[in-house]
Amino acid sequence: MLDKRSGTRLANLWDDAKAQAMSEPERLVYRSNVLGSDKRVTNYGGGNTSSKIWQKDPLTGENMEVLWVKGSGGDSASIKLDGFATLYMDKLRALKGLYRGLEHEDEMVGYLPHCTFNLNPRAASIDTPLHAFVPKPHVDHMHPDAIIAIAAAKDSKALTKEIFGDAIGWLPWKRPGFELGLWLEKFCLENPEAKGVVLASHGLFTWGDTPKECYETTISVINQAIDWFERKSEGKPIFGGEVVKSLDAPARRAAAAKLMPRIRGLISEKSHKLGHFDDSPAVLEFVNSKDLRPLAALGTSCPDHFLRTKIRPLVIEFDPGNPDVDAVIARLADDVAEYRVGYQAYYDRCKHVDSPPVRDPNAVVYLMPGVGMFTFAGDKATARISGEFYVNAINVMRGASTVSTYVGLPEQEAFDIEYWLLEEAKLQRLPKPKALAGQIALVTGGAGGIGRATANRLLREGACVVLADIDETALASANDELAKAYGKDFVRPLVINVTSEDQVISGFAETAVEFGGIDILVSNAGLATSAPIEETTLALWNKNMDILS
């Protein structure tokens, strides 16, 4: 990242001994996992890797050149062999003869299944031609903040030349697809000594003759960019400087606890939304800055960013010097309605005859000076990841605006990706949500047998669950068990003594901050005592009443 708080240069994590023992496809998985393990290299689900590998054809027995490339969807950090599409390189090259030009580019995606090697069911992504036509055996396509900051700068081409000389080239913005694949091939053939290329408003392509060379080039290029930015930005104000101070951490969470259920209620008319709160230093630096509003209005640059975050966020007007959260709540409905009107206008301006219908017009990202960022989506993981993507966008805006002028992707180009028919087809293939998807449950006595079983059933139906219990050891055990089964995003532990009004109130607030509110309350906490009436003390009686009533 371009945020110095995040640490020093990227480390070279390549392990020769480990890689040596692997097959060529396994080395591709290894390379992908190592690259994806650091979010400064690429965001969740972003970027892709490939290797051209000679393999025996299962029908003819002949050795064939096969492109192994990350398939549609998936994440580099966790991808396995079955996450890669495999395609005959000779058939991919033959597609050039079928290409009818830019106006018919999308039809080329329909030919990719005809190039499949060994009946691999993994769908090839839109980036496949970009990897296929680079005349090198190993290719990385990553989305590092440091490179996208260059790609999103007004003088992107000149900065690329200044930083990398002739080693890394530059290509103007072009939507990913067959045409861009041909552009990359042309660049490589005309610049045989180049080791990669910066794609304007998009990211980085690098290549090599071996997996290790490819990996080390990627790491080296990103580190070179980070080093350049640090030198160039030394002593310069960030985002125009700070104009407001953050509330302290408890006050920020208190504000989030009040606002997140309100936002969630306003935007969940058609489907339940779940929220995520981020008040990290990078976020606070941006929301407290002079340039917050003009930069936020420009929207994001990298397609991966705005597909997750929408083209721009909603900025909540708030003065942390006079922290009147109730006043924010009073006008929140109007703010949300105004954003919807603006989004509909954006859709109407940019739509084509065959564009898919307008999608959810509500904001995904909400920025609040002095407090932080709220993100909302149909599930907790997507809400969290959307926030991570916007932090990537913040890092890009920080870098580009410090050394040059930040430039968002033109509105029409952004729309054409957001409402791309190929993207719509991908959305339509997603599985239907479960019965309780998007709903939030709090289960008291959640660490016990009945509570744990109840939470398990709620999670199985798609709900997010807060486990509340007084037994910290049992609570940790229950949380670990359920998080392992359903994912860490879906479950949270919370120590609550239900006889304490303060702890109950605090527990509801924590649930609001973690997920955005509460829909289901399971009052399961209890105890069993047995004693003759004459031996039942007042304290024991009151304890039973406090817990069970």
C-alpha positions as CSV (number, residue, x, y, z in Angstrom):
1,M,0.0,0.0,0.0
2,L,1.0,3.6,-0.2
3,D,0.1,4.0,3.4
4,K,3.4,4.0,5.3
5,R,1.7,2.6,8.4
6,S,1.3,-0.7,6.6
7,G,5.0,-1.6,6.7
8,T,8.0,-1.7,4.6
9,R,8.7,-3.3,1.2
10,L,7.3,-6.5,0.0
11,A,9.4,-9.5,1.0
12,N,10.5,-12.1,-1.5
13,L,8.7,-15.2,-0.2
14,W,9.7,-17.6,-3.0
15,D,11.1,-20.8,-1.5
16,D,13.3,-22.7,-4.0
17,A,13.2,-25.9,-2.1
18,K,9.5,-26.0,-1.9
19,A,8.9,-25.0,-5.5
20,Q,11.5,-27.5,-6.8
21,A,9.5,-30.4,-5.5
22,M,6.3,-29.3,-7.3
23,S,4.9,-30.1,-10.7
24,E,4.5,-27.1,-13.1
25,P,0.8,-26.7,-12.3
26,E,1.5,-26.9,-8.6
27,R,4.1,-24.1,-9.0
28,L,1.4,-22.0,-10.6
29,V,-0.8,-22.5,-7.5
30,Y,2.1,-21.8,-5.2
31,R,3.0,-18.6,-7.1
32,S,-0.6,-17.4,-7.0
33,N,-1.0,-18.2,-3.2
34,V,2.2,-16.3,-2.3
35,L,1.2,-13.3,-4.4
36,G,-2.3,-13.3,-3.0
37,S,-1.1,-13.6,0.6
38,D,-0.3,-9.8,0.7
39,K,-3.1,-7.4,0.0
40,R,-0.5,-4.8,-1.2
41,V,-0.1,-7.1,-4.2
42,T,-3.7,-7.6,-5.1
43,N,-7.1,-7.3,-3.5
44,Y,-9.4,-10.2,-2.6
45,G,-10.5,-12.0,-5.7
46,G,-8.5,-9.6,-7.9
47,G,-5.9,-10.2,-10.5
48,N,-5.0,-13.5,-12.1
49,T,-2.0,-15.7,-12.9
50,S,-1.2,-18.1,-15.7
51,S,1.4,-20.6,-17.0
52,K,1.7,-22.1,-20.5
53,I,2.5,-25.8,-19.8
54,W,3.3,-28.6,-22.2
55,Q,1.1,-31.7,-21.4
56,K,0.1,-34.9,-23.1
57,D,-3.2,-34.6,-24.9
58,P,-5.6,-37.3,-23.4
59,L,-6.9,-38.2,-26.9
60,T,-3.9,-38.1,-29.2
61,G,-1.1,-38.6,-26.7
62,E,0.8,-35.8,-28.3
63,N,2.5,-33.0,-26.3
64,M,0.4,-29.9,-26.4
65,E,0.9,-26.4,-25.1
66,V,-1.8,-25.7,-22.5
67,L,-2.7,-22.4,-20.9
68,W,-3.4,-22.7,-17.2
69,V,-5.1,-19.5,-16.1
70,K,-7.1,-18.5,-13.0
71,G,-10.7,-19.3,-13.7
72,S,-13.7,-16.9,-13.3
73,G,-14.1,-16.0,-9.6
74,G,-11.9,-17.3,-6.9
75,D,-9.1,-15.7,-4.9
76,S,-5.4,-15.9,-5.6
77,A,-4.5,-16.4,-1.9
78,S,-6.6,-19.5,-1.5
79,I,-6.9,-20.9,-5.1
80,K,-6.1,-24.6,-5.7
81,L,-5.6,-26.6,-8.9
82,D,-9.3,-26.9,-9.5
83,G,-9.5,-23.1,-9.6
84,F,-7.7,-22.9,-12.9
85,A,-9.1,-23.2,-16.4
86,T,-7.1,-25.1,-18.9
87,L,-7.2,-24.4,-22.6
88,Y,-5.4,-25.5,-25.7
89,M,-3.0,-22.7,-26.8
90,D,-3.3,-23.6,-30.5
91,K,-7.1,-23.2,-30.3
92,L,-6.8,-19.9,-28.5
93,R,-4.5,-18.6,-31.2
94,A,-6.9,-19.8,-33.8
95,L,-9.6,-17.5,-32.3
96,K,-7.8,-14.6,-33.9
97,G,-9.2,-15.8,-37.2
98,L,-12.8,-15.6,-35.9
99,Y,-12.5,-12.1,-34.3
100,R,-14.8,-9.7,-36.1
101,G,-13.6,-6.5,-34.4
102,L,-14.3,-4.5,-31.3
103,E,-18.1,-4.2,-31.8
104,H,-18.3,-8.0,-31.7
105,E,-15.7,-8.6,-28.9
106,D,-18.1,-10.1,-26.4
107,E,-18.9,-13.0,-28.6
108,M,-15.4,-14.3,-28.2
109,V,-16.2,-15.4,-24.7
110,G,-18.6,-17.9,-26.1
111,Y,-15.7,-19.6,-28.0
112,L,-13.5,-20.1,-24.9
113,P,-15.3,-23.3,-23.9
114,H,-14.4,-24.8,-27.3
115,C,-10.8,-24.4,-26.4
116,T,-11.0,-26.4,-23.1
117,F,-8.3,-28.9,-22.4
118,N,-9.2,-32.3,-20.8
119,L,-12.9,-31.5,-20.2
120,N,-12.0,-29.1,-17.4
121,P,-15.3,-27.7,-16.0
122,R,-13.7,-24.5,-14.6
123,A,-15.0,-21.5,-16.6
124,A,-12.4,-19.3,-18.3
125,S,-12.4,-15.7,-17.3
126,I,-12.7,-12.6,-19.5
127,D,-8.9,-12.0,-19.0
128,T,-8.0,-15.3,-20.7
129,P,-6.9,-13.7,-24.0
130,L,-4.7,-11.2,-22.1
131,H,-2.7,-14.2,-20.7
132,A,-2.8,-16.3,-23.9
133,F,-1.4,-13.7,-26.2
134,V,1.5,-12.5,-24.1
135,P,4.4,-14.5,-25.7
136,K,5.9,-15.6,-22.4
137,P,5.3,-18.8,-20.5
138,H,4.4,-17.2,-17.1
139,V,2.2,-14.1,-16.6
140,D,1.0,-12.3,-13.5
141,H,-1.8,-9.7,-13.6
142,M,-2.0,-8.0,-10.2
143,H,-3.8,-4.9,-8.8
144,P,-1.3,-3.4,-6.4
145,D,-2.3,0.0,-4.9
146,A,1.1,1.4,-5.7
147,I,0.7,0.6,-9.4
148,I,-3.0,1.6,-9.7
149,A,-2.0,4.9,-8.2
150,I,0.2,5.4,-11.2
151,A,-2.4,4.0,-13.5
152,A,-5.1,6.4,-12.1
153,A,-2.9,9.6,-12.3
154,K,-3.5,12.3,-14.9
155,D,0.0,11.9,-16.4
156,S,0.1,8.1,-16.0
157,K,2.1,7.4,-19.1
158,A,4.8,9.9,-18.1
159,L,5.0,8.7,-14.5
160,T,5.4,5.1,-15.8
161,K,8.3,6.1,-17.9
162,E,9.9,8.2,-15.1
163,I,9.7,5.3,-12.6
164,F,10.5,2.3,-14.8
165,G,12.2,3.5,-18.0
166,D,11.7,1.0,-20.8
167,A,11.5,-2.0,-18.5
168,I,7.7,-1.5,-17.9
169,G,5.5,-0.2,-20.7
170,W,2.1,1.6,-20.6
171,L,-1.2,1.1,-22.4
172,P,-4.2,3.3,-22.3
173,W,-7.5,2.3,-20.7
174,K,-9.3,-0.6,-22.5
175,R,-11.9,-2.8,-21.0
176,P,-10.6,-6.3,-20.4
177,G,-11.3,-8.7,-23.3
178,F,-10.1,-10.0,-26.6
179,E,-9.0,-6.6,-28.0
180,L,-6.8,-5.8,-25.0
181,G,-5.3,-9.2,-25.4
182,L,-4.2,-8.3,-28.9
183,W,-2.9,-4.9,-27.6
184,L,-0.8,-6.7,-25.1
185,E,0.6,-9.1,-27.7
186,K,1.5,-6.2,-30.0
187,F,3.3,-4.4,-27.2
188,C,5.3,-7.5,-26.3
189,L,6.4,-8.1,-29.9
190,E,7.4,-4.5,-30.4
191,N,9.1,-4.3,-27.0
192,P,10.8,-7.7,-26.5
193,E,13.0,-6.4,-23.6
194,A,10.1,-5.2,-21.5
195,K,9.2,-7.1,-18.4
196,G,5.7,-5.8,-18.0
197,V,3.1,-3.1,-18.7
198,V,1.0,-0.7,-16.7
199,L,-2.6,-0.7,-17.8
200,A,-4.2,2.8,-17.3
201,S,-6.9,2.8,-14.7
202,H,-6.5,-0.9,-14.2
203,G,-3.4,-2.6,-13.0
204,L,-0.1,-4.4,-13.8
205,F,0.9,-7.2,-16.1
206,T,4.3,-8.8,-15.7
207,W,5.9,-11.9,-17.2
208,G,8.9,-14.2,-17.2
209,D,10.5,-17.3,-18.6
210,T,10.2,-19.2,-15.3
211,P,7.6,-19.0,-12.5
212,K,10.3,-17.6,-10.1
213,E,11.4,-15.0,-12.5
214,C,7.8,-13.9,-13.1
215,Y,7.1,-13.7,-9.4
216,E,10.2,-11.8,-8.6
217,T,9.6,-9.3,-11.4
218,T,6.1,-8.7,-10.0
219,I,7.4,-8.1,-6.4
220,S,10.4,-6.0,-7.7
221,V,8.1,-3.7,-9.8
222,I,5.7,-3.1,-6.9
223,N,8.6,-2.3,-4.5
224,Q,10.1,0.1,-7.1
225,A,6.7,1.9,-7.2
226,I,6.4,2.0,-3.4
227,D,9.9,3.4,-3.1
228,W,9.3,6.1,-5.7
229,F,6.0,7.2,-4.1
230,E,7.6,7.4,-0.7
231,R,10.4,9.7,-2.0
232,K,8.1,11.8,-4.1
233,S,5.4,12.3,-1.4
234,E,7.9,13.1,1.5
235,G,6.7,16.2,3.3
236,K,3.6,16.8,1.1
237,P,0.1,17.1,2.6
238,I,-2.1,14.1,2.3
239,F,-5.5,14.6,0.8
240,G,-5.1,18.4,1.2
241,G,-4.5,18.0,5.0
242,E,-6.7,17.3,8.0
243,V,-9.7,19.6,8.5
244,V,-11.5,17.7,11.4
245,K,-10.4,15.5,14.2
246,S,-11.6,12.0,14.9
247,L,-13.8,11.2,17.8
248,D,-12.2,8.8,20.3
249,A,-12.5,5.1,19.6
250,P,-15.5,4.5,22.0
251,A,-17.4,7.5,20.6
252,R,-16.8,6.3,17.1
253,R,-18.3,2.9,17.9
254,A,-21.1,4.5,19.7
255,A,-21.9,6.6,16.7
256,A,-21.7,3.5,14.5
257,A,-24.0,1.6,16.8
258,K,-26.7,4.3,16.4
259,L,-26.3,4.8,12.7
260,M,-25.8,1.4,11.2
261,P,-29.2,0.0,12.1
262,R,-30.8,3.2,10.7
263,I,-28.9,2.9,7.4
264,R,-29.7,-0.8,7.2
265,G,-33.4,-0.1,7.7
266,L,-33.5,2.4,5.0
267,I,-31.7,0.3,2.4
268,S,-33.1,-3.2,3.2
269,E,-36.6,-2.6,1.6
270,K,-36.2,-5.3,-1.0
271,S,-33.6,-7.5,0.7
272,H,-31.8,-7.7,4.0
273,K,-28.4,-6.0,4.1
274,L,-25.5,-6.6,6.5
275,G,-23.0,-4.0,7.6
276,H,-19.3,-3.6,8.3
277,F,-17.6,-0.8,10.2
278,D,-14.0,0.3,9.5
279,D,-12.3,3.1,11.5
280,S,-8.7,2.2,10.6
281,P,-6.1,4.9,10.3
282,A,-6.2,4.9,6.5
283,V,-10.0,5.5,6.5
284,L,-9.9,8.2,9.2
285,E,-7.1,10.0,7.4
286,F,-9.4,10.2,4.3
287,V,-12.7,11.0,5.9
288,N,-11.1,13.8,8.0
289,S,-9.4,15.4,5.0
290,K,-10.0,18.6,3.0
291,D,-10.2,16.6,-0.2
292,L,-12.8,14.0,1.0
293,R,-15.7,15.3,-1.0
294,P,-14.1,16.1,-4.3
295,L,-12.2,12.8,-4.4
296,A,-15.1,10.7,-3.3
297,A,-17.2,12.3,-6.1
298,L,-14.7,11.3,-8.7
299,G,-15.4,7.7,-8.0
300,T,-13.0,4.8,-8.2
301,S,-10.7,3.9,-11.0
302,C,-9.9,0.2,-11.1
303,P,-12.9,-1.9,-12.4
304,D,-12.4,-4.3,-9.5
305,H,-12.9,-1.4,-7.0
306,F,-16.2,0.0,-8.4
307,L,-17.7,-3.4,-9.1
308,R,-17.5,-4.0,-5.3
309,T,-18.2,-0.4,-4.1
310,K,-20.4,1.2,-6.8
311,I,-19.0,4.1,-8.8
312,R,-19.0,6.4,-5.7
313,P,-19.8,6.5,-2.0
314,L,-22.3,8.5,0.1
315,V,-20.6,11.0,2.3
316,I,-22.5,11.6,5.5
317,E,-22.3,15.2,6.6
318,F,-21.1,15.3,10.2
319,D,-19.0,17.7,12.4
320,P,-17.0,15.7,15.0
321,G,-16.4,19.0,16.7
322,N,-20.1,19.2,17.4
323,P,-21.0,15.5,17.4
324,D,-24.8,15.6,17.0
325,V,-25.5,12.0,15.8
326,D,-29.3,12.5,16.2
327,A,-29.2,15.3,13.7
328,V,-27.5,13.0,11.2
329,I,-30.2,10.4,11.8
330,A,-32.9,13.0,11.3
331,R,-31.7,13.8,7.7
332,L,-30.5,10.3,6.9
333,A,-33.6,9.2,4.9
334,D,-33.3,12.3,2.7
335,D,-29.6,11.6,2.1
336,V,-30.3,8.0,1.1
337,A,-33.1,9.1,-1.1
338,E,-30.9,11.7,-2.8
339,Y,-28.2,9.1,-3.5
340,R,-30.9,6.9,-5.1
341,V,-32.0,9.7,-7.4
342,G,-28.4,10.3,-8.4
343,Y,-27.7,6.7,-9.1
344,Q,-30.9,6.4,-11.2
345,A,-29.8,9.5,-13.2
346,Y,-26.4,7.9,-13.7
347,Y,-28.1,4.8,-15.0
348,D,-30.4,6.8,-17.3
349,R,-27.5,8.8,-18.7
350,C,-25.4,5.8,-19.5
351,K,-27.7,2.9,-20.3
352,H,-27.8,1.2,-23.7
353,V,-30.8,-0.4,-25.5
354,D,-29.7,-3.9,-24.2
355,S,-28.5,-2.9,-20.7
356,P,-29.8,-5.0,-17.8
357,P,-32.4,-3.3,-15.6
358,V,-31.1,-0.9,-12.9
359,R,-29.9,-2.8,-9.9
360,D,-30.1,-1.8,-6.2
361,P,-29.7,2.0,-6.3
362,N,-28.5,2.3,-2.7
363,A,-24.9,3.2,-1.8
364,V,-22.5,0.4,-0.7
365,V,-20.0,2.7,1.0
366,Y,-20.9,5.4,3.5
367,L,-18.1,7.8,4.7
368,M,-18.5,9.8,7.9
369,P,-15.9,12.4,9.0
370,G,-14.5,11.8,12.5
371,V,-16.1,8.3,12.6
372,G,-15.1,6.1,9.7
373,M,-16.6,4.0,6.9
374,F,-19.7,1.8,6.8
375,T,-20.2,-0.7,4.0
376,F,-23.4,-2.7,3.4
377,A,-24.1,-5.7,1.2
378,G,-26.2,-8.9,1.0
379,D,-23.9,-10.8,3.2
380,K,-21.2,-10.0,5.8
381,A,-18.3,-11.2,3.8
382,T,-19.2,-9.1,0.8
383,A,-19.8,-6.0,3.1
384,R,-16.3,-6.5,4.6
385,I,-14.6,-7.1,1.3
386,S,-16.3,-4.1,-0.2
387,G,-14.8,-2.1,2.6
388,E,-11.4,-3.6,1.9
389,F,-11.7,-2.6,-1.8
390,Y,-12.6,1.0,-0.8
391,V,-9.5,1.1,1.4
392,N,-7.6,0.1,-1.8
393,A,-9.3,2.9,-3.6
394,I,-8.3,5.3,-0.8
395,N,-4.7,4.2,-1.1
396,V,-4.8,4.8,-4.9
397,M,-6.3,8.3,-4.4
398,R,-3.6,9.1,-1.8
399,G,-0.8,8.1,-4.1
400,A,-2.1,9.7,-7.3
401,S,-3.3,12.9,-5.7
402,T,0.0,13.4,-3.8
403,V,2.3,13.2,-6.9
404,S,-0.2,14.2,-9.7
405,T,-3.9,14.5,-10.2
406,Y,-6.2,11.6,-9.5
407,V,-8.5,10.6,-12.3
408,G,-11.5,8.3,-11.9
409,L,-12.6,6.1,-14.8
410,P,-15.0,8.0,-17.2
411,E,-18.6,7.6,-16.2
412,Q,-19.6,5.8,-19.3
413,E,-16.7,3.4,-19.1
414,A,-17.6,2.6,-15.5
415,F,-21.2,2.0,-16.4
416,D,-20.3,-0.3,-19.3
417,I,-18.4,-2.5,-16.9
418,E,-20.9,-2.3,-14.1
419,Y,-23.8,-3.2,-16.5
420,W,-21.7,-5.4,-18.8
421,L,-23.9,-8.2,-20.2
422,L,-21.1,-10.7,-19.3
423,E,-21.1,-9.4,-15.7
424,E,-24.8,-9.7,-15.6
425,A,-24.7,-13.3,-16.8
426,K,-22.2,-14.0,-14.0
427,L,-24.5,-12.5,-11.4
428,Q,-27.4,-14.5,-12.7
429,R,-25.4,-17.7,-12.1
430,L,-25.0,-17.0,-8.4
431,P,-26.9,-19.4,-6.1
432,K,-30.1,-18.2,-4.6
433,P,-29.7,-16.9,-1.0
434,K,-30.7,-19.1,1.9
435,A,-33.9,-18.5,3.9
436,L,-32.3,-16.4,6.6
437,A,-29.6,-14.7,4.5
438,G,-28.9,-11.2,5.5
439,Q,-30.6,-11.6,8.9
440,I,-28.9,-11.2,12.3
441,A,-29.6,-13.3,15.4
442,L,-28.4,-12.9,19.0
443,V,-28.6,-16.1,21.0
444,T,-28.2,-15.8,24.8
445,G,-26.7,-18.8,26.5
446,G,-25.1,-19.4,23.1
447,A,-22.2,-21.5,24.4
448,G,-24.4,-24.2,26.0
449,G,-25.8,-27.3,24.3
450,I,-29.2,-25.8,23.3
451,G,-27.8,-22.4,22.5
452,R,-25.1,-23.9,20.3
453,A,-27.5,-26.1,18.5
454,T,-29.8,-23.1,17.9
455,A,-27.0,-21.1,16.5
456,N,-26.0,-23.9,14.3
457,R,-29.4,-24.1,12.8
458,L,-29.6,-20.4,12.3
459,L,-26.2,-20.4,10.6
460,R,-27.2,-23.3,8.4
461,E,-30.1,-21.2,7.1
462,G,-27.8,-18.3,6.3
463,A,-28.1,-16.0,9.3
464,C,-25.3,-14.2,11.0
465,V,-25.2,-15.1,14.7
466,V,-23.9,-13.4,17.8
467,L,-23.2,-15.9,20.6
468,A,-23.8,-14.4,24.0
469,D,-22.8,-16.2,27.2
470,I,-21.2,-15.6,30.6
471,D,-18.9,-18.5,30.3
472,E,-15.9,-17.2,28.4
473,T,-14.2,-20.6,28.0
474,A,-17.3,-22.3,26.6
475,L,-18.0,-19.2,24.5
476,A,-14.6,-19.3,22.8
477,S,-15.0,-23.0,22.1
478,A,-18.5,-22.6,20.6
479,N,-17.3,-19.6,18.5
480,D,-14.3,-21.6,17.2
481,E,-16.5,-24.6,16.3
482,L,-19.1,-22.6,14.4
483,A,-16.7,-20.2,12.7
484,K,-14.8,-23.2,11.4
485,A,-18.0,-24.7,10.0
486,Y,-19.6,-21.5,8.6
487,G,-16.8,-18.9,8.3
488,K,-15.5,-16.2,10.6
489,D,-17.7,-13.6,9.0
490,F,-20.9,-15.3,10.1
491,V,-20.4,-15.6,13.9
492,R,-19.2,-13.4,16.8
493,P,-18.7,-14.2,20.5
494,L,-20.0,-11.7,23.1
495,V,-19.6,-12.0,26.9
496,I,-22.9,-11.0,28.4
497,N,-24.4,-11.5,31.9
498,V,-28.1,-11.2,31.1
499,T,-28.8,-10.1,34.6
500,S,-26.8,-6.9,34.0
501,E,-28.8,-4.2,32.1
502,D,-25.6,-2.4,31.2
503,Q,-24.1,-5.5,29.6
504,V,-27.3,-6.3,27.7
505,I,-27.4,-2.7,26.3
506,S,-23.7,-2.9,25.4
507,G,-24.3,-6.3,23.8
508,F,-27.0,-4.9,21.5
509,A,-24.7,-2.0,20.6
510,E,-21.8,-4.4,19.7
511,T,-24.2,-6.5,17.6
512,A,-25.2,-3.3,15.7
513,V,-21.5,-2.4,15.0
514,E,-20.5,-5.9,14.0
515,F,-23.4,-6.6,11.6
516,G,-25.7,-3.6,11.4
517,G,-28.6,-4.4,13.8
518,I,-30.6,-7.4,15.1
519,D,-33.5,-9.3,13.6
520,I,-33.8,-12.4,15.7
521,L,-33.4,-12.7,19.5
522,V,-33.3,-16.1,21.1
523,S,-33.6,-15.8,24.8
524,N,-32.0,-19.1,25.8
525,A,-29.9,-18.2,28.8
526,G,-31.0,-20.1,31.9
527,L,-30.1,-22.2,34.9
528,A,-31.7,-25.0,36.9
529,T,-31.8,-25.0,40.6
530,S,-33.7,-27.3,42.9
531,A,-34.3,-26.8,46.7
532,P,-37.2,-27.0,49.1
533,I,-39.0,-23.7,49.6
534,E,-37.7,-23.2,53.1
535,E,-34.1,-23.6,51.8
536,T,-34.5,-21.3,48.9
537,T,-32.8,-18.0,49.7
538,L,-34.0,-14.6,48.4
539,A,-30.7,-14.3,46.5
540,L,-31.3,-17.6,44.8
541,W,-34.9,-16.8,44.0
542,N,-33.9,-13.4,42.5
543,K,-31.1,-15.0,40.5
544,N,-33.6,-17.4,38.9
545,M,-36.0,-14.6,38.2
546,D,-33.3,-12.3,36.7
547,I,-32.0,-15.0,34.3
548,L,-35.2,-16.8,33.4
549,S,-37.7,-13.9,33.2
